[in-house]
C-alpha cells in the first residue's frame, strides 16, 4: 500500500470514528444506517494500515 493510500485509509477511519463518537455524545446510541457505508470495512482498513505501518521498508 502506498503512503497516499495509507493516509486516505487513516482519514476514513478517523472520520468514521468521529461520526460514531458524535452520535454517542448526542443520542447515547449509534445509528449505523446514518453512517457512511464504509464503516462496515473499518476492521479491514485498520488491519491494512497496521500491516503497512508495522512492516519494515526495504
C-alpha positions in Angstrom: 0.0 0.0 0.0 1.4 3.4 -0.9 1.7 6.3 1.6 -1.2 8.1 -0.1 -3.4 5.0 0.3 -2.4 4.7 3.9 -3.2 8.3 4.6 -6.6 8.0 2.9 -7.5 4.9 4.9 -6.4 6.7 8.2 -8.5 9.7 7.2 -11.6 7.4 6.6 -11.1 5.6 9.9 -10.8 8.9 11.8 -13.9 10.3 10.1 -16.0 7.1 10.8 -14.9 7.0 14.5 -15.6 10.7 14.8 -19.1 10.2 13.4 -19.7 7.4 15.8 -18.4 9.4 18.8 -20.6 12.4 17.7 -23.7 10.2 17.6 -22.9 8.7 21.0 -22.4 12.1 22.5 -25.7 13.4 21.2 -28.0 10.3 21.5 -26.1 7.8 23.5 -26.6 5.3 20.7 -25.2 4.8 17.2 -27.5 4.7 14.1 -25.4 2.6 11.7 -27.9 3.3 8.9 -26.9 7.0 9.1 -23.2 6.3 8.8 -21.2 6.1 5.6 -21.3 2.5 4.3 -17.5 2.2 4.6 -17.9 1.7 8.4 -18.5 -2.0 7.6 -15.0 -2.2 6.3 -13.3 -0.4 9.2 -11.7 -3.6 10.5 -10.1 -4.4 7.2 -8.9 -0.8 6.9 -7.3 -0.9 10.3 -5.6 -4.2 9.5 -4.2 -2.9 6.2 -2.9 0.3 7.9 -1.4 -1.7 10.8 0.4 -4.1 8.4 1.8 -1.2 6.4 3.0 0.7 9.4 4.4 -2.2 11.2 6.2 -3.8 8.2 9.7 -2.5 7.8 10.5 -0.9 4.5 13.3 -2.4 2.4 
